[in-house]
Amino acid sequence: MRAAVFRNAGGRVTEDVIRSLHILRAVVSLELVAIVHHTDCGMSHATDQEVRAFAKPKTAAAAAVVDKMDFGMWKEEHLDETVKEDIRKLREETSLGDLEVLGFVLDTQKGAVREVET
């Protein structure tokens, strides 16, 4: 397999991403993961508190659920740090074995990609 793309809000490493990597590795040869976050991401335009304030009034069930959630919102000035954090999460996930993990930032204005050094 040349490449597989997982997309989620913020491109963050979550339990579901780890689950998906296990499934993918069971059916194809996968030795490298590239984490790519991008500038002007919607995740950087709000805070966890703002998401909760929006979601909680929708239903009583939403109010109970969203208070317990970590939405993983972040500010764009911390973009490199979010990539480094996600690289660390995958590298430290011992159940994935010797998976190579790299991280990048895509500048959506310039159309340029740069590697994030760890």
PLY file of the C-alpha trace (Angstrom):
ply
format ascii 1.0
element vertex 118
property float x
property float y
property float z
element edge 117
property int vertex1
property int vertex2
end_header
0.00 0.00 0.00
1.40 3.39 -0.94
-0.71 5.57 1.35
-3.82 5.65 3.47
-5.43 8.83 4.74
-7.24 9.15 8.06
-9.13 12.38 8.52
-10.67 13.67 11.69
-11.23 17.03 13.31
-7.82 18.59 13.80
-5.95 15.59 12.43
-5.29 14.53 16.02
-4.21 11.10 17.20
-7.14 9.59 19.10
-8.06 6.12 20.32
-9.97 5.65 17.07
-6.88 6.49 15.00
-4.90 3.88 16.93
-7.71 1.35 16.43
-7.76 2.14 12.70
-3.98 1.71 12.45
-4.24 -1.76 14.01
-6.92 -2.73 11.49
-4.94 -1.35 8.57
-1.75 -3.09 9.66
-3.65 -6.39 9.87
-4.55 -6.22 6.18
-1.67 -4.35 4.51
2.01 -3.69 5.05
2.25 -0.37 6.86
5.57 0.83 8.26
5.29 4.64 8.13
2.71 7.15 9.32
2.85 10.82 8.38
0.90 13.16 10.62
-0.10 16.34 8.79
-1.70 19.33 10.47
-2.45 22.51 8.53
-2.61 26.24 9.09
-5.99 27.95 9.43
-7.51 24.74 10.79
-11.01 25.10 12.20
-9.81 23.44 15.41
-7.74 26.55 16.11
-10.70 28.93 15.87
-12.51 27.92 19.07
-11.81 26.57 22.54
-13.15 23.47 24.28
-15.30 25.80 26.39
-16.81 27.44 23.29
-17.67 24.05 21.80
-19.33 23.02 25.07
-21.26 26.31 25.27
-22.58 25.71 21.76
-23.43 22.01 22.20
-24.85 21.91 25.73
-28.10 23.82 25.09
-29.01 21.52 22.18
-30.29 18.61 24.30
-30.07 17.34 27.86
-28.10 14.36 26.59
-25.59 16.67 24.90
-25.11 18.61 28.11
-24.21 15.43 30.00
-21.86 14.13 27.32
-19.93 17.23 26.25
-18.90 18.15 29.79
-16.81 14.96 29.88
-15.23 15.39 26.44
-11.79 16.67 25.58
-12.27 18.24 22.17
-8.55 18.84 21.73
-8.94 22.40 20.51
-5.72 24.38 20.13
-4.43 27.74 18.96
-2.56 28.04 15.66
0.54 29.41 17.36
0.85 25.95 18.96
0.61 24.06 15.66
4.09 22.53 15.83
3.41 21.42 19.40
0.22 19.57 18.39
2.16 17.72 15.69
4.91 16.83 18.18
2.34 15.65 20.72
0.69 13.37 18.15
4.05 12.00 17.00
4.86 11.23 20.63
1.50 9.48 21.15
2.04 7.12 18.24
5.71 6.47 19.00
4.84 5.65 22.61
1.95 3.36 21.64
3.80 0.08 22.22
0.98 -1.98 20.74
1.87 -0.57 17.30
5.40 -1.93 17.42
8.15 -0.32 15.37
6.02 2.03 13.31
7.95 4.99 11.87
6.14 8.27 12.57
6.87 11.62 10.94
5.09 14.94 11.33
4.43 17.83 8.98
2.69 21.19 8.78
0.93 22.24 5.59
0.82 26.01 5.07
-2.49 26.43 3.25
-1.63 29.96 2.08
1.70 29.03 0.51
0.84 25.47 -0.46
4.08 24.38 1.21
4.73 21.46 3.54
7.50 21.41 6.12
8.63 18.63 8.41
8.33 19.16 12.16
11.51 18.09 13.92
11.18 16.17 17.18
0 1
1 2
2 3
3 4
4 5
5 6
6 7
7 8
8 9
9 10
10 11
11 12
12 13
13 14
14 15
15 16
16 17
17 18
18 19
19 20
20 21
21 22
22 23
23 24
24 25
25 26
26 27
27 28
28 29
29 30
30 31
31 32
32 33
33 34
34 35
35 36
36 37
37 38
38 39
39 40
40 41
41 42
42 43
43 44
44 45
45 46
46 47
47 48
48 49
49 50
50 51
51 52
52 53
53 54
54 55
55 56
56 57
57 58
58 59
59 60
60 61
61 62
62 63
63 64
64 65
65 66
66 67
67 68
68 69
69 70
70 71
71 72
72 73
73 74
74 75
75 76
76 77
77 78
78 79
79 80
80 81
81 82
82 83
83 84
84 85
85 86
86 87
87 88
88 89
89 90
90 91
91 92
92 93
93 94
94 95
95 96
96 97
97 98
98 99
99 100
100 101
101 102
102 103
103 104
104 105
105 106
106 107
107 108
108 109
109 110
110 111
111 112
112 113
113 114
114 115
115 116
116 117
